């Protein structure tokens, strides 16, 4: 996954009304161990768009559950 477009895979960016895209993204990041993409998710916590920030929290939570 290209770290520059990782935020495009968040549920809010895809127009999803559930957390499934965020969970799938977390699984992908855990498998790939793409630290640049994970850092983009961490940076997303500061995004002024609360939907993006909230989705980033969910992705990081799921990463923590799978690969603490």
trRosetta pair geometry for C-beta under 8 A, 3 or more apart (Angstrom, degrees):
i j d omega theta_ij theta_ji phi_ij phi_ji
1 5 7.6 -126 178 73 85 88
1 6 6.2 81 144 -94 123 85
1 9 7.4 -40 -151 -21 135 155
1 28 6.1 77 -33 146 139 128
1 29 7.4 -61 42 -82 144 70
1 32 6.3 -169 17 19 97 172
1 34 5.9 -122 58 2 96 170
1 37 5.6 49 96 -91 114 157
2 5 5.0 46 84 25 106 99
2 6 7.4 -145 94 -46 54 72
2 37 7.8 127 115 -85 23 110
3 6 5.5 -18 -152 -25 43 120
3 34 6.3 -166 -76 159 97 119
3 36 3.7 -74 -73 120 163 104
3 37 4.0 -133 -110 -72 80 65
3 39 7.4 17 -162 54 133 91
3 40 5.2 160 179 -20 89 134
4 40 7.5 -173 -101 -98 23 152
5 8 4.4 -28 -179 19 85 126
5 9 7.2 86 133 -23 81 92
6 9 6.0 -57 -167 28 43 111
6 25 7.3 111 -169 -162 84 122
6 29 7.8 60 -144 -83 127 118
6 37 4.3 144 -81 -153 145 93
6 40 4.7 124 51 85 132 138
6 41 6.3 -85 132 -54 134 83
7 10 5.7 -20 -166 -9 53 117
7 13 6.2 130 144 -51 67 151
7 40 6.4 -117 -38 151 92 114
7 41 7.7 168 -79 -92 74 57
7 44 5.7 162 -101 -95 112 131
7 47 7.9 128 -134 -73 141 153
7 52 6.4 15 -160 -148 115 116
7 56 7.9 -24 -113 -75 90 104
8 13 5.1 -154 -149 150 36 150
8 14 7.8 90 162 -60 58 78
9 13 6.8 18 23 69 11 131
9 14 7.0 19 -154 -45 33 117
9 21 6.4 -162 166 172 68 107
9 24 7.9 -115 170 93 112 99
9 25 4.8 139 123 -97 119 122
9 28 8.0 -60 155 49 159 148
10 13 4.6 88 59 8 84 106
10 14 7.0 -169 88 -2 42 90
10 21 6.6 104 174 115 21 118
10 22 6.2 28 -145 -88 65 85
10 25 6.9 -30 -87 -19 48 165
10 44 7.7 171 -63 -170 146 159
10 52 6.3 100 85 -130 168 65
10 55 4.0 89 -167 133 119 150
10 56 7.1 -41 -106 -58 136 64
10 59 7.2 -84 -108 -41 89 131
11 14 5.9 -69 -147 45 29 103
11 16 4.2 -89 -157 67 82 112
11 17 7.9 -174 172 -27 115 7
11 18 6.7 -133 -143 82 136 40
11 19 6.1 -77 -56 -120 154 34
11 20 7.2 112 -100 53 112 56
11 21 4.3 156 -83 55 67 112
11 22 5.0 -47 -25 -33 108 96
11 55 5.3 -164 35 -119 89 124
11 58 7.8 -4 6 69 125 150
12 15 7.7 41 -174 -73 31 27
12 16 7.6 -83 -60 48 24 74
12 49 7.7 174 125 142 152 121
12 51 3.8 131 -121 150 158 116
12 52 6.0 -116 66 -71 140 54
12 54 7.7 93 -36 65 135 99
12 55 5.2 -130 2 -36 104 141
13 52 7.4 58 -50 -101 96 90
13 55 7.8 -143 -5 77 88 171
14 21 5.1 165 33 -91 147 169
16 20 6.5 -120 180 53 149 91
16 21 5.0 159 13 -4 157 123
18 21 7.8 121 85 5 73 79
19 22 4.9 -58 -168 44 73 116
19 23 5.7 75 134 -26 90 101
19 58 5.7 -133 -142 -174 114 149
20 23 5.7 -55 -144 37 33 111
20 24 6.2 33 157 -18 66 106
21 24 5.6 -54 -144 39 33 112
21 25 6.2 37 155 -22 66 105
22 25 5.6 -51 -147 35 30 113
22 26 6.5 34 152 -20 63 104
22 55 5.3 -145 -92 -161 124 85
22 58 4.4 21 157 108 153 123
22 59 5.0 -118 -166 -68 90 78
22 62 6.7 147 136 -1 88 143
23 26 5.7 -51 -150 34 32 113
23 27 6.6 34 151 -19 63 103
23 58 7.7 -66 -58 152 64 108
23 62 5.4 -173 -120 -121 61 158
24 27 5.7 -51 -151 34 33 113
24 28 6.4 34 152 -19 65 105
25 28 5.6 -54 -149 36 32 113
25 29 6.3 29 155 -16 66 107
25 59 5.4 -41 95 -120 116 118
26 29 5.8 -57 -146 39 30 108
26 30 6.3 33 155 -21 65 106
26 58 7.8 -111 -45 130 129 71
26 59 4.9 -175 -70 -154 93 65
26 60 7.8 -144 -109 -49 111 14
26 61 7.9 -58 -104 72 152 58
26 62 3.4 54 145 99 177 121
26 63 4.9 -134 -152 -55 98 70
26 66 6.6 140 145 12 106 136
27 30 5.7 -56 -149 35 29 112
27 31 6.3 25 155 -16 65 108
27 62 7.5 -58 -42 148 64 125
27 66 6.9 165 -102 -89 58 171
28 31 5.9 -59 -149 38 29 109
28 32 6.1 10 161 -4 67 114
29 32 6.0 -61 -134 48 29 100
29 33 7.7 99 167 -76 56 17
29 34 5.8 -94 -137 46 72 95
29 37 5.7 -142 -115 102 106 121
29 38 5.6 124 -176 -74 130 89
29 41 7.4 -15 -102 -20 167 146
29 59 7.3 66 17 178 146 110
29 63 6.0 -42 92 -98 122 118
30 33 7.3 15 -176 -68 27 59
30 63 5.8 -179 -68 -130 95 73
30 66 4.7 -41 -104 110 161 134
30 67 4.6 164 -137 -10 104 131
32 37 7.5 33 90 35 131 141
34 37 4.0 32 115 21 119 115
34 38 6.4 152 93 -17 66 85
35 38 5.4 -53 -142 40 36 112
35 39 6.1 42 155 -23 67 103
36 39 5.7 -53 -150 34 29 113
36 40 6.7 34 148 -22 62 101
37 40 5.5 -48 -153 29 37 115
37 41 6.8 40 147 -20 64 99
38 41 5.5 -48 -155 31 39 114
38 42 6.6 41 146 -19 66 101
38 63 6.8 116 -127 -135 113 165
39 42 5.4 -48 -149 35 38 114
39 43 6.4 41 150 -19 66 102
40 43 5.5 -50 -147 37 34 114
40 44 6.5 46 148 -31 62 101
41 44 5.3 -47 -155 24 34 121
41 45 7.9 54 146 -33 56 84
41 56 5.0 164 -173 -145 73 92
41 59 5.2 -108 -152 97 137 135
41 60 6.0 165 136 -61 121 90
41 63 7.9 125 96 -17 159 146
42 45 6.0 -31 -174 -1 42 113
42 56 7.4 159 -84 177 15 122
42 60 6.9 93 -85 -90 67 132
43 46 6.3 -57 -177 32 51 106
43 47 7.8 76 130 -48 67 86
44 47 5.0 -14 -162 -20 58 121
44 52 5.5 -117 -170 154 105 99
44 53 6.3 -175 146 -99 75 47
44 55 7.6 -57 144 79 138 86
44 56 3.7 177 98 -81 116 146
45 53 5.5 73 -150 -145 36 86
45 56 5.2 -136 -66 107 61 137
45 57 6.7 93 -111 -65 93 76
45 60 7.7 -1 -66 -14 115 149
46 53 7.2 160 13 -105 8 111
47 52 4.2 -47 96 94 154 126
47 53 5.0 -160 57 -58 89 83
47 56 7.2 132 13 -10 119 141
49 52 4.3 64 87 10 107 110
49 53 6.8 168 88 -10 55 86
50 53 5.4 -55 -142 42 39 113
50 54 5.9 41 158 -22 71 106
51 54 5.9 -53 -144 37 27 111
51 55 6.4 26 156 -17 62 107
52 55 5.9 -57 -148 38 29 109
52 56 6.3 32 153 -21 64 106
53 56 5.6 -54 -150 34 31 114
53 57 6.7 36 150 -22 63 100
54 57 5.6 -48 -153 29 35 114
54 58 6.7 35 149 -18 64 102
55 58 5.5 -51 -152 35 37 114
55 59 6.4 38 151 -20 67 103
56 59 5.6 -50 -145 36 34 112
56 60 6.3 31 156 -15 65 107
57 60 6.0 -60 -148 41 28 108
57 61 6.2 34 152 -24 64 107
58 61 5.6 -53 -147 34 30 116
58 62 6.4 26 156 -16 64 106
59 62 5.9 -58 -150 38 30 108
59 63 6.4 33 151 -20 65 105
60 63 5.5 -49 -145 35 35 114
60 64 6.3 38 154 -21 65 105
61 64 5.7 -58 -153 36 29 113
61 65 6.6 30 150 -21 63 104
62 65 5.5 -49 -148 32 35 114
62 66 6.4 20 158 -8 66 111
63 66 6.1 -69 -147 46 29 101
63 67 6.0 -47 -179 51 69 95
64 67 7.6 -83 -114 66 16 53
64 68 5.5 47 -167 -101 62 72
65 68 7.6 31 -97 -58 7 88
